[in-house]
Amino acid sequence: MSVHKPLPDLHYTREDVNGDEAPNMENVGFQHDRSESGLPARKSAITLIKEARHRGERDYLTICAPMVRYSKLPFRELVRNYGVDLAYTPMILADVYKHSKISRDMEFRTNHRDEPVIVQFAASSPVDLADAAELASPYANGVDLNCGCPQGWAAKEKIGAALMEEPELVRDMVRQVKARTSGVRMADGEHFPVSIKIRVHPDIRKTIEFVKRAESVGVDWITVHGRTRRQKSSEPVDLDAIKIVKEDATVPIFANGDVFSLEDADRIVEHTRADGVMAARGLLENPALFAGYKHTPIECVQKFVRLSTAYGSTHFIFHHHLMYMLESSMSRAEKKTFNILSSGPGVIDYLQSHYGIDFPQSM
């Protein structure tokens, strides 16, 4: 009897971000060694923010959120084809990244098309974060500190959303990263940017004070997820909280939460006056949402398969991405069949026979 597998959620364990064990890759894409790959010097993401303010109808940035397992190189390149201005890597453990070449090679894979990209780290030590940021800085357009991961294991390690109760520690981490990367000069002459991604407190005054401390040491922008660390994703995002933070802030603010369409993004910016809108689950379900598509177009599925095959991916990540993308277009019976496919060739055969997608024989 076949068992229907429900759509995967975004919960993950420490093993998913450990980075010290290389996954079984079918192919290996470009690694982030500039001397071998010929990567040019990168521009600062700060320039991107400035340029967006002078655009036409939409003067805000569209951003692909950091997503463990999912916002890897093939997906980042995919969403840039559909209106994403700025993409984040998955959250990477700074202490593992600084000590492990395997982690550096596998957790942040990049190439000349992977721009602009922000490397997000999780850390509880200023030294670990500064070390990791220094290593990543030649290959990124900025680094970000995760202060929003609500997972229980992250709280035990005093990373992610646990940092929302440690404003002085976050202040020190930002300060040390800024000091360590002060000698990095980007291609556009800007300094190397450092940002943080936070959640809101039940008492918004604590969030405002948290932001002020980060601003005092030169944080370049802040992404605000409009939920507390205790709230579930099924609860509506608090746009008023994001608006209050934006009104008081002196640095750009990106809004995060409940972005499932371009209309959602427009509405959030209109309400909060945010400088950018970040999507996570919405982009997994529809990587073309910022281009105005209501559902994932078939050409987007085809591009994703080609990119994943070219760069290499585990079957788990490859398959789960497609489960998200095709969720709204499949019947329950189709999902039961598709969601239990156990190999890449099996997935490709299914897409060819049921969607008429043509792939080269070499795939």
N, C-alpha and C positions, 0 to 999 in steps of 0.2 A: 504494500500500500504506500503510495506517495504521500508525503507530508508537506502541506503548504507552509512555506517559510514566510513569515510576515516581513514587511519592509524593515530593514535594519535601522536601529536608532543611532544616535551619536554618542552613546555612552562608550567608554573605553577604559582599559586598565593600564597600570603602569607598564606592563609588558609591551603595550602598543606604542609607547613613546620611549622605550628603553634605548633603542638605537644601537645596542651593543651586539646584536645578532643580525647579521645580514640576511634579508629575506631571499628566498629562492627566485632569482630573477631570470626570466627567459632571455632577455637581452640587457645589456648594460649601456645606458646612454652617456651623455657627456657628464663628466665629474667636474667639480668646481676647482680645477687647477688651471689658473689663467695661463701659465706658461705652456701648457699642453693644448688648451682649447682655443687660445687666442682671444680670450674675452677682453673687450676694451674696458677702459675705466667707466664706471657707472655714474649716472647723474643722481643728484640727491632727490629724494621724493618730495622735499620741500619745494622744489621748482615746479613739480607737478601740481601741488596745491595752489601755488601762486597763479599758474597758467589757467587753472580751472575757473578762477574768479572772473576771468575775462572772456569766457566762452559765451556762446549765444544763449539758447533757450534754457539749457541745464548747466548751471554754473557750480555744480557740486561733483565731487569724485564718486565714482562707483567702484566698490571694493569687494574683492573675494576674501572672505574671512579665513583665519587659520583654522583648519579642521584636521584633527588627528586622523591618520590614514588617508584622507581624501584630497587635501589641497596640495598634492604633489605635482611634479613637473608636467606630466601630460595634461592634467586638469587645468593647471594655471595657463598653459598655452591655449587650451581649448576656449576658456572663458574670455581670453583677450580677443578672440575672434568675434565675440558677441557683446562688446560694449564695456567690458571691465577695464578700468583705468589702472588699478593697483591690486596686486595679488600678494597674499601672505603664504608663507610655508606653514605646514602643520607645526604645532607646538613641539619644541625640541628641548630636552633636558640639558641645561647648560653644563652641569657637572660631567655628564656622560660625553657630551660633544667635545669638551676641552681635552678629555683624556683618551678618547677612542677614535682612531682613524676610521674604523668601520662606520661609526656614527656619522663622522664628517662626510664620508663618501656616500652613505646611503640616505641619511635623513635630509640632506640639502644637496640635491643634484640640480645643476643649472646649466644654461648655455646662453648664447648671445641673444636668443629670442625671449629669454625669460627675464624681461625687464618691463616695467619696474617691479621689483620683488622685495618684500620685507621679511626678514628672518625673525620668527618669534621664538623667544626662549622662555622657559620656566626656570626660576631660580629662587633660592632663599639666601644666597651668599653674594655679596657685592663682588667679591674676587672672582667667583665662578662665572658670574654674568659678564664681568669685564673681560675675562680671558676668552670666553666664547665669542663675545661681540668682536673682539680684536681679530680673532681667527676668521670670522665670517665677513668682516667689513670690506675686503677687497672685491667681494663677489656679490654684494647686495646693495640695495638703494636705501637701506636703513635697517635698524633692528628694533624689536618691540619686546617689552616685558609683559608676560601674561599675569594679570592680577584678577582674572575672571573665571578660571576653571573651577567649577563647583564640585568636582568629583571627590568622594570621600578619601580616597588614597592620596589625592593631592593635598587635602587639608592636613592629613597626618604628617606629610613631609613639609608642611608650612610653605607651600607654593600655591600658585593660582589665586583663587578667591580668598584664601587665608591671609593674603597680603593686604586685603582691604582693612584689616585691623592693625596693620603695621606701617603706618604712613611714614615714620622716620626711617624705617628700613628701606622702603621703596625710594624715598628721597635719596638715601645714601647709594643705592644701586644705580639710580639714574646718574647721580653725580660722578660715580666712579667710571661708568661707561663713557660719559662725556669726556672725562679727563683722559681715559685710555685711548679714545679714538680722536682726540683733538688734532692729531697730526695727519689724519686722513683727509685728503682733499679730493672732492668729487670732480667729475669731468666738467661740471658747470661752475666750479669755483666755490660752491656752497660747502658748508661743513657736513660731516656725517651725522644724519639724524637719529635720534633715539626717542621712541614713543612708548606709551603704556596703554594697555587695554584693561578697562575696569568694569565693575558692576556698581550699582548704586546701593547706598545704605538705606535702611528703613527711615532714618532721619537724614534728609537730604543735606542738612547742614554739615554733617560729617563728610559727605562726598565733596562738598564745596571746599572744605578745609583740606581734604586729601589732595584735591587738584591744585590748590594753592601751594602746597609743599612741593609737589612735583614741578610746578612752574618755577619755583624759586631757584631750582638748580638747572633750568634750561631744557626741560622736556619739550620736544618739538610739536607734538600733537597728542591728543588723547582720544581713544575710542571708548564710548560709553555704551555698555549694554544696559538697557533700561529695565533690568530686573535685579532683585537682590540675590545673594548667593543661595538663599533658601527657596526661591521661587522656581517652579517648574516651567518648562518651555510652553506648556499648554496654557499658562496664565498670560494675559495680555501684557505687552511691553508698556512701560510707563513713559510715554512721550513727554509728559509734563516735567518729569524728573530730568530728562535729557535737556529739555528747553531751559530749565533753571541753571543747570551746569553750564550750558552754552552762554547764557546771558552774563554769567559771572566770570567766565574764563577769558584769559588773554592769549591763548593759543588756539589753533584750529581744533574743532571737535567733530568727530565722526560718530554717527548714530548707528547702533546695532540692535537688531531684534525685529522679528515679524516682517521681513522683507520678502515677499513672494511674487511681486510683479513690479514693473516700472512705475505703475500708478501708486503702489505702496511707497516706493522711494520718493516720488514727488510729494506725496502727502506728508511723509515724515519730515522732509526738508521744509515744507511750507509751515509745519507746526513748530519745529524745533529751531529752524534757521541753521541747521548743522552744515558743516563744510563738506561732508561726505556721508555716504550711506553704505554700510557693510552688510552683506548677505551671506548666510551660511546654508541652512536647510533649503532655502528658496533656490539657491544656485545648484545644489545637489539634485533637486527635483527638475529644475529647468535651467541649464547652464546659459541659455539664451535670454533670460528674463530681462537683463538690462538693455537688450536690443529690442525689447517690446514684444517678444513672443509670449503667448499665453501658455504654451506647452512646448516641450522639447521638440524641435524640428528633426526630422529624420536625418537631414544632412549633418546635424550636430552629433547624432549618434555615430554616424559614419566617420566623422572626423575624430571622435574620441577613440574609436576602435583603432584607427590608423596610428594615432599618436601613442596609444598605450602599447601597441605592437612594436612600433619603432623604438620607443624609449625603454620598454620593458616594464612589466608590472607583475605583481603576484596575482594569481587567479582570484583570490578573495577580494582585493581592491577593485580589480577590473570588473568582476561580476557584480559587486555591490553598487558600483557607480551606475551600471546599466539598470539595475533593479530600481534605483531611484529615478533615473531618467524616463523609464518606460512605465512607471507606476500608473500614471493617469491614462495611458493609452491601451492598457491590457485589461482583459476581462479576468475574473477570478480564476477561471479554468486556465487561461494562458499564463497567469502568474504561477499557478501550481506547477506547470511544466517548466517554465523558464527559471524559476527560483531554485530549482534543484539540479540544474545543469552543473556538471562537475569538472568541466575542462574548457579552456579557451576555444579550441576548435568546435566544441559542441555549441558554445554560445554563438560563434560566428555562423555556423550552419543554420542555427535557429533564425538569426537575423536575416540571412539570405533567403531562407524559404518563407518566412512569415512577413517580412517587410520589404523584400525585393532589393535589399542593399547589396551592391556589387563590391566585392573586395578582390584585390589581385591574388593570383594563385600563390604567389610567394608568401602570403600571410599564413 
